[in-house]
Amino acid sequence: MAETPKNQLKPLADEKGRAASPILPEDVKNYLIDIDGTITDDVPNEEPERMGTCEPYPDALETLNKWFHEGHIITFFTSRTEEHREITEKWLHQHGFKYHGLLMNKPRGGNYHWIDNHMVKATRFYGHFADLIKVSKEIEVFPKP
């Protein structure tokens, strides 16, 4: 696992001039990527024996490592529990995935609504990794006060 390049973060201030959470430069993306069903077969926590034997999707490995080498931040997240961290890290390393972080215990069940004070772009995975393209979609947002 690689360190997140802290020197890439740009300081940010709120409307009162107070320090706020720093942000990445516009040309650096912060990818949060699910594991099961996205970069490999969908392996549920209830069948952990499959975690060590499943193979990565070749286009996922190639695309994500390309993004890593382009300077983007790669963080994997998973509904796998903390007890599966070691086998998950071993699997990622064994198959050559380059990444900066691994977040365990993602809520299960889908229908995610990510609420954040930073811009979030959601990308639905349809079984094939490639360079991203831009399309317009209707989204739900909070009304401005």
Phi, psi and omega per residue, in radians:
M1 nan 2.335 -3.134
A2 -1.611 2.691 3.054
E3 -1.271 2.504 3.014
T4 -1.220 2.233 -3.105
P5 -1.205 1.619 -3.070
K6 -1.060 -0.541 -3.102
N7 -1.207 -0.168 3.094
Q8 -1.382 -0.359 -3.064
L9 -1.254 2.357 3.110
K10 -1.749 2.336 3.100
P11 -1.074 2.647 -3.141
L12 -2.425 2.546 3.113
A13 -2.193 2.630 3.093
D14 -1.460 -3.061 -3.074
E15 -1.126 -0.304 3.114
K16 -1.715 0.085 3.132
G17 1.455 0.097 3.125
R18 -1.410 2.621 3.102
A19 -1.053 2.407 3.061
A20 -2.166 3.028 3.128
S21 -0.998 2.261 -3.139
P22 -1.177 2.846 -3.124
I23 -2.217 2.788 3.062
L24 -1.385 2.732 2.998
P25 -1.024 2.678 -3.074
E26 -1.016 -0.505 -3.088
D27 -1.495 0.015 3.107
V28 -1.916 2.192 3.120
K29 -1.744 2.584 3.133
N30 -1.909 1.565 -3.058
Y31 -1.439 2.224 2.984
L32 -1.934 2.028 -2.951
I33 -2.183 2.193 3.081
D34 -1.206 2.723 -3.137
I35 -1.679 -1.158 -3.001
D36 -1.258 2.160 -3.129
G37 1.494 -0.040 -3.108
T38 -2.113 -0.863 3.080
I39 -1.909 -0.119 3.080
T40 -2.732 3.141 3.121
D41 -0.988 2.688 3.124
D42 -1.351 1.739 -3.103
V43 -1.860 1.971 -3.134
P44 -1.313 2.699 3.101
N45 -0.973 -0.487 -3.088
E46 -1.262 -0.171 3.109
E47 -2.229 1.024 -3.027
P48 -1.095 -0.370 3.130
E49 -1.075 -0.417 3.133
R50 -1.360 -0.315 -3.061
M51 -1.100 -0.573 -3.117
G52 -1.483 -0.189 -3.044
T53 -1.969 -0.221 -3.116
C54 -1.262 2.696 -3.112
E55 -1.853 2.599 3.096
P56 -1.277 2.704 2.989
Y57 -1.289 2.158 -3.055
P58 -0.976 -0.688 -3.124
D59 -1.197 -0.487 3.103
A60 -1.200 -0.844 -3.137
L61 -1.035 -0.830 -3.116
E62 -1.116 -0.839 -3.079
T63 -1.188 -0.811 -3.088
L64 -1.170 -0.682 3.083
N65 -1.181 -0.568 3.056
K66 -1.101 -0.822 3.129
W67 -1.066 -0.712 3.103
F68 -1.017 -0.853 -3.098
H69 -1.217 -0.371 3.050
E70 -1.366 -0.101 3.085
G71 1.752 0.114 3.100
H72 -1.389 2.758 3.139
I73 -1.602 2.210 -3.137
I74 -1.979 2.044 3.058
T75 -2.217 2.164 3.073
F76 -1.546 2.533 3.019
F77 -2.369 2.666 -2.981
T78 -2.706 2.670 3.023
S79 -1.432 -0.051 3.045
R80 -1.039 2.525 -3.110
T81 -1.457 2.932 -3.106
E82 -0.985 -0.547 3.133
E83 -1.138 -0.274 3.122
H84 -1.753 0.126 -3.111
R85 -1.043 -0.867 -3.051
E86 -1.037 -0.827 -3.130
I87 -1.189 -0.545 3.122
T88 -1.219 -0.803 3.100
E89 -1.097 -0.704 3.116
K90 -1.089 -0.752 3.140
W91 -1.092 -0.824 3.128
L92 -1.035 -0.793 -3.133
H93 -1.160 -0.797 -3.119
Q94 -0.990 -0.636 -3.089
H95 -1.643 -0.001 3.000
G96 1.500 0.340 3.094
F97 -1.262 2.310 3.044
K98 -1.689 2.287 -3.105
Y99 -2.768 2.902 -3.122
H100 -1.835 -0.509 -3.081
G101 -2.705 2.818 3.115
L102 -2.413 2.048 3.127
L103 -1.852 2.181 -3.128
M104 -1.729 2.951 2.997
N105 1.185 0.577 3.033
K106 -1.048 2.431 3.105
P107 -0.988 2.491 -3.127
R108 -1.591 2.718 2.981
G109 1.976 -0.159 3.114
G110 1.258 -2.761 -3.092
N111 0.885 0.831 -3.061
Y112 -1.299 2.424 2.994
H113 -2.191 1.842 -3.090
W114 -1.601 2.081 3.140
I115 -1.989 2.132 -3.012
D116 -2.628 2.746 3.061
N117 -1.509 -0.038 3.055
H118 -1.873 2.734 3.101
M119 -1.066 2.294 3.099
V120 -2.159 2.279 3.069
K121 -2.012 2.097 -3.139
A122 -1.642 2.397 3.124
T123 -2.225 2.067 3.123
R124 -1.418 2.263 3.141
F125 -1.532 2.232 -3.123
Y126 -2.018 0.491 3.019
G127 1.671 0.072 -3.137
H128 -2.656 2.218 3.061
F129 -1.556 2.473 3.060
A130 -2.847 3.131 3.044
D131 -1.098 2.498 -3.118
L132 -1.310 2.593 3.045
I133 -2.102 2.787 3.137
K134 -1.703 2.307 3.012
V135 -2.400 2.736 3.113
S136 -1.729 2.376 3.132
K137 -2.421 2.712 3.033
E138 -1.376 2.366 3.138
I139 -2.285 2.828 3.043
E140 -1.642 2.335 3.102
V141 -2.394 2.793 3.003
F142 -1.337 2.456 3.066
P143 -1.203 2.556 3.087
K144 -1.255 2.468 -3.131
P145 -1.165 nan nan
